[in-house]
């Protein structure tokens, strides 16, 4: 705007729908008055265009204005930000609000969620809840949530591939994996070596890189010398373009994920992450179209 349209200062604004009233100081015997509305013709706020207010996100000004100690002046223009991307951070309590906005609406600066083409999902600890049920005949039974299966179909309808992972340190029964593959139409990969190494081979095979991958991680458990050890799924979570973990994971795994699910494994965590992926892709596409 400054280089092509010769504006001397440009600043960010956001549209607010607040009715403002004159402040009455304590002890003053006077009546307040409306500053930006006619009370006798009061509109519904959702039907009102609102007002443009500075949000302090950025100020651009020419060198001459800056040398005068001014942020605005001369030929001025504003850039209107959408409310969901405008959060004032003045006190500590504002940080959680900003974080939730990022989780809900996404951040489309360095990463491009629209590029994500593949979802890798651990079956044990993500799609299942880690519990094994035994029948009277001694058969092992695993359960899955129908909401998660619906989520997989939602993603497939958008043209994304979903691959289910079973690792050697936390395997699922072959019969269960085969039936799940038939039910979802997903490929199942049984990883025998180190997870990251095998997944990088898979990405090379698919001609993809990590930033094109959405990954929902787990806490894998394996036995060493009759002791159970937790193996955080941290590396893959850090590498993936989008990553998530169910609610019930260790803190070290939770900190590595870009999106912490509010639902537990086997209780809709996968569906929640898929909805987040679709929202991020939709938001990124909208932002890209708006920028062009």
C-alpha positions as CSV (number, residue, x, y, z in Angstrom):
1,X,0.0,0.0,0.0
2,X,2.9,2.3,0.7
3,X,5.1,1.3,-2.2
4,X,2.4,1.0,-4.8
5,X,-0.3,3.4,-3.7
6,X,1.9,6.1,-2.1
7,X,0.4,6.0,1.4
8,X,2.6,7.6,4.0
9,X,1.3,5.5,6.9
10,X,-0.6,2.2,7.2
11,X,-1.9,0.7,10.4
12,X,-4.0,-2.3,11.6
13,X,-7.6,-2.1,12.7
14,X,-10.3,-4.5,13.7
15,X,-14.1,-4.1,13.5
16,X,-15.8,-3.8,16.9
17,X,-19.5,-3.8,17.7
18,X,-19.5,-1.9,21.0
19,X,-21.9,0.8,21.9
20,X,-20.0,3.6,23.7
21,X,-21.2,5.9,26.4
22,X,-19.8,9.1,27.9
23,X,-18.0,8.4,31.2
24,X,-19.3,10.2,34.3
25,X,-16.7,10.9,36.9
26,X,-17.5,10.1,40.5
27,X,-19.3,13.0,42.1
28,X,-20.5,14.6,38.9
29,X,-24.3,15.2,38.9
30,X,-24.8,14.8,35.2
31,X,-26.4,12.4,32.8
32,X,-24.5,10.2,30.5
33,X,-25.0,10.3,26.7
34,X,-24.5,7.9,23.9
35,X,-21.4,8.5,21.8
36,X,-22.0,6.3,18.8
37,X,-25.7,5.5,18.6
38,X,-29.1,7.1,18.9
39,X,-30.8,5.3,21.8
40,X,-34.3,6.0,20.3
41,X,-33.2,4.1,17.2
42,X,-31.0,1.5,18.8
43,X,-30.0,-1.2,16.3
44,X,-29.2,-4.8,17.1
45,X,-25.4,-5.0,17.3
46,X,-25.3,-7.9,14.8
47,X,-27.1,-5.7,12.3
48,X,-24.8,-2.8,12.8
49,X,-21.6,-2.3,10.7
50,X,-19.7,-1.4,13.8
51,X,-16.6,0.8,14.1
52,X,-13.0,0.4,13.0
53,X,-10.6,0.4,16.0
54,X,-6.8,0.3,16.1
55,X,-5.6,-3.0,17.5
56,X,-1.9,-2.1,17.6
57,X,-0.8,-5.1,15.5
58,X,1.4,-3.0,13.3
59,X,2.2,0.5,12.2
60,X,4.1,1.4,9.1
61,X,5.2,5.0,8.4
62,X,7.6,6.9,6.2
63,X,11.0,7.9,7.6
64,X,9.9,11.5,7.6
65,X,7.0,10.7,9.9
66,X,9.1,8.6,12.2
67,X,11.7,11.4,12.5
68,X,8.9,13.6,13.6
69,X,7.9,11.1,16.3
70,X,4.7,10.1,14.5
71,X,3.2,6.7,13.7
72,X,0.4,8.2,11.6
73,X,0.1,11.1,9.3
74,X,0.0,12.4,5.7
75,X,-1.9,10.1,3.4
76,X,-3.1,7.3,5.7
77,X,-4.7,3.9,5.1
78,X,-5.7,1.0,7.3
79,X,-5.6,-2.8,7.0
80,X,-8.7,-4.4,8.5
81,X,-7.9,-7.7,10.4
82,X,-10.5,-10.3,11.0
83,X,-11.6,-10.4,14.7
84,X,-10.5,-14.0,15.2
85,X,-6.9,-13.0,14.4
86,X,-6.9,-9.9,16.6
87,X,-6.2,-10.4,20.3
88,X,-4.8,-7.8,22.7
89,X,-2.1,-9.3,25.0
90,X,-1.8,-6.9,27.9
91,X,-1.9,-9.1,30.9
92,X,-1.1,-12.8,31.7
93,X,-4.7,-13.9,31.3
94,X,-4.7,-12.8,27.6
95,X,-2.1,-15.5,26.7
96,X,-4.5,-18.5,27.0
97,X,-7.1,-16.6,24.9
98,X,-4.5,-16.0,22.2
99,X,-3.4,-19.6,22.3
100,X,-7.0,-20.9,22.0
101,X,-7.5,-18.6,19.0
102,X,-4.4,-20.1,17.3
103,X,-5.7,-23.6,18.0
104,X,-9.2,-22.8,16.8
105,X,-8.4,-20.7,13.7
106,X,-4.8,-21.5,13.0
107,X,-1.7,-19.5,12.2
108,X,-1.0,-19.2,8.5
109,X,2.4,-17.6,8.5
110,X,5.3,-19.9,8.2
111,X,3.4,-23.1,7.7
112,X,0.8,-23.9,5.1
113,X,-1.8,-26.4,6.4
114,X,-3.3,-26.6,2.9
115,X,-0.2,-28.6,1.9
116,X,-1.0,-31.5,4.3
117,X,-1.8,-34.5,2.1
118,X,-1.3,-37.5,4.4
119,X,-2.5,-38.4,7.9
120,X,-0.5,-41.0,9.9
121,X,-2.4,-42.4,12.8
122,X,-1.1,-44.8,15.5
123,X,-3.7,-47.5,16.1
124,X,-2.6,-48.3,19.6
125,X,-2.9,-45.3,21.9
126,X,-4.7,-43.1,19.4
127,X,-7.5,-45.1,17.6
128,X,-7.8,-47.5,20.6
129,X,-7.8,-46.6,24.3
130,X,-5.1,-49.0,25.3
131,X,-7.4,-51.4,27.0
132,X,-7.7,-55.1,26.1
133,X,-10.9,-56.9,26.9
134,X,-10.9,-60.7,27.3
135,X,-13.9,-62.8,26.4
136,X,-15.0,-65.9,28.2
137,X,-13.2,-67.9,25.5
138,X,-10.0,-66.1,26.2
139,X,-10.1,-64.0,23.0
140,X,-8.6,-60.5,23.1
141,X,-11.0,-57.7,22.1
142,X,-10.2,-54.1,21.2
143,X,-12.7,-51.3,20.8
144,X,-12.8,-48.3,18.5
145,X,-15.0,-45.2,18.5
146,X,-17.4,-44.8,15.6
147,X,-16.8,-41.0,15.7
148,X,-13.2,-41.7,14.8
149,X,-14.2,-43.9,11.8
150,X,-16.5,-41.1,10.6
151,X,-13.7,-38.6,10.9
152,X,-11.4,-40.8,8.7
153,X,-14.1,-40.9,6.0
154,X,-14.5,-37.1,6.2
155,X,-10.8,-36.7,5.5
156,X,-10.8,-39.2,2.7
157,X,-13.7,-37.3,1.1
158,X,-11.4,-34.3,1.0
159,X,-8.8,-36.3,-1.0
160,X,-6.4,-36.9,1.9
161,X,-4.9,-40.3,2.4
162,X,-5.0,-41.9,5.9
163,X,-2.4,-44.6,6.9
164,X,-2.8,-46.5,10.1
165,X,0.4,-47.5,12.0
166,X,1.2,-50.5,14.2
167,X,4.6,-50.5,15.6
168,X,6.6,-53.5,16.9
169,X,7.0,-52.0,20.4
170,X,3.2,-51.6,20.7
171,X,1.5,-53.8,18.2
172,X,-2.2,-54.5,17.6
173,X,-3.4,-58.0,16.6
174,X,-3.1,-58.7,12.8
175,X,-6.7,-59.8,12.6
176,X,-7.9,-56.5,14.2
177,X,-5.6,-54.4,11.9
178,X,-6.9,-56.3,8.8
179,X,-10.6,-55.8,9.7
180,X,-10.0,-52.2,10.5
181,X,-8.3,-51.7,7.1
182,X,-11.3,-53.3,5.4
183,X,-13.7,-51.1,7.3
184,X,-11.9,-47.8,6.7
185,X,-10.3,-48.4,3.4
186,X,-7.0,-47.3,5.0
187,X,-3.6,-48.9,4.4
188,X,-2.1,-50.4,7.5
189,X,1.7,-50.3,8.0
190,X,3.3,-52.6,10.5
191,X,6.6,-50.9,11.5
192,X,9.4,-53.3,12.6
193,X,12.3,-51.0,12.9
194,X,12.7,-47.6,14.6
195,X,9.5,-45.7,13.9
196,X,11.0,-42.5,12.5
197,X,13.3,-44.4,10.2
198,X,10.5,-46.5,8.7
199,X,8.2,-43.5,8.4
200,X,10.8,-41.5,6.5
201,X,11.1,-44.5,4.1
202,X,7.3,-44.4,3.7
203,X,7.3,-40.6,2.9
204,X,10.1,-41.2,0.4
205,X,7.9,-43.9,-1.2
206,X,4.9,-41.5,-1.3
207,X,7.2,-38.6,-2.6
208,X,6.2,-36.5,0.4
209,X,8.1,-34.5,3.1
210,X,7.2,-34.1,6.8
211,X,5.5,-30.7,6.3
212,X,2.9,-32.5,4.1
213,X,2.1,-34.9,6.9
214,X,-0.4,-34.7,9.8
215,X,0.6,-37.0,12.6
216,X,-1.3,-38.1,15.7
217,X,1.1,-39.6,18.2
218,X,0.9,-41.8,21.2
219,X,2.9,-43.1,24.1
220,X,4.4,-46.4,23.1
221,X,5.2,-49.0,25.7
222,X,7.7,-51.8,25.4
223,X,9.3,-54.3,27.6
224,X,13.1,-54.3,28.5
225,X,14.4,-56.8,31.0
226,X,10.9,-57.3,32.4
227,X,10.5,-53.5,32.9
228,X,7.9,-51.4,31.1
229,X,9.3,-48.3,29.5
230,X,7.4,-45.3,28.0
231,X,8.8,-44.1,24.6
232,X,7.6,-40.6,23.8
233,X,6.6,-40.1,20.2
234,X,8.3,-36.7,20.3
235,X,10.5,-36.7,17.1
236,X,7.7,-37.5,14.7
237,X,5.4,-34.9,16.4
238,X,8.1,-32.2,16.0
239,X,8.7,-33.1,12.3
240,X,5.1,-33.2,11.1
241,X,3.5,-30.2,9.5
242,X,0.5,-30.7,11.8
243,X,0.6,-32.9,14.9
244,X,-1.6,-33.9,17.8
245,X,-1.8,-36.2,20.8
246,X,-4.8,-37.5,22.7
247,X,-5.6,-36.1,26.1
248,X,-4.1,-38.9,28.2
249,X,-0.4,-38.7,27.2
250,X,2.7,-37.8,29.3
251,X,3.6,-34.1,29.5
252,X,6.8,-34.5,27.4
253,X,4.7,-35.8,24.5
254,X,2.0,-33.2,25.0
255,X,4.6,-30.4,24.8
256,X,5.8,-31.7,21.4
257,X,2.4,-31.6,19.7
258,X,1.1,-28.6,17.8
259,X,-2.5,-29.5,18.8
260,X,-3.4,-31.1,22.2
261,X,-6.7,-32.9,21.8
262,X,-9.4,-32.4,24.5
263,X,-10.5,-36.0,24.1
264,X,-8.7,-39.2,25.1
265,X,-7.5,-42.0,22.9
266,X,-10.3,-44.2,21.7
267,X,-12.8,-41.5,22.8
268,X,-12.9,-39.3,19.8
269,X,-9.4,-37.8,19.8
270,X,-8.8,-38.8,16.2
271,X,-12.1,-37.2,15.1
272,X,-11.2,-34.0,16.9
273,X,-7.8,-33.8,15.2
274,X,-9.4,-34.5,11.8
275,X,-11.9,-31.7,12.3
276,X,-8.9,-29.4,13.3
277,X,-7.0,-30.4,10.1
278,X,-10.1,-29.6,7.9
279,X,-10.6,-26.3,9.7
280,X,-6.9,-25.4,9.3
281,X,-6.9,-26.3,5.6
282,X,-10.1,-24.3,5.0
283,X,-8.8,-21.3,6.8
284,X,-5.5,-21.4,4.9
285,X,-7.3,-21.7,1.6
286,X,-9.5,-18.7,2.5
287,X,-6.5,-16.7,3.5
288,X,-4.7,-17.5,0.3
289,X,-7.7,-16.5,-1.8
290,X,-8.1,-13.3,0.2
291,X,-4.4,-12.4,-0.3
292,X,-4.6,-12.9,-4.0
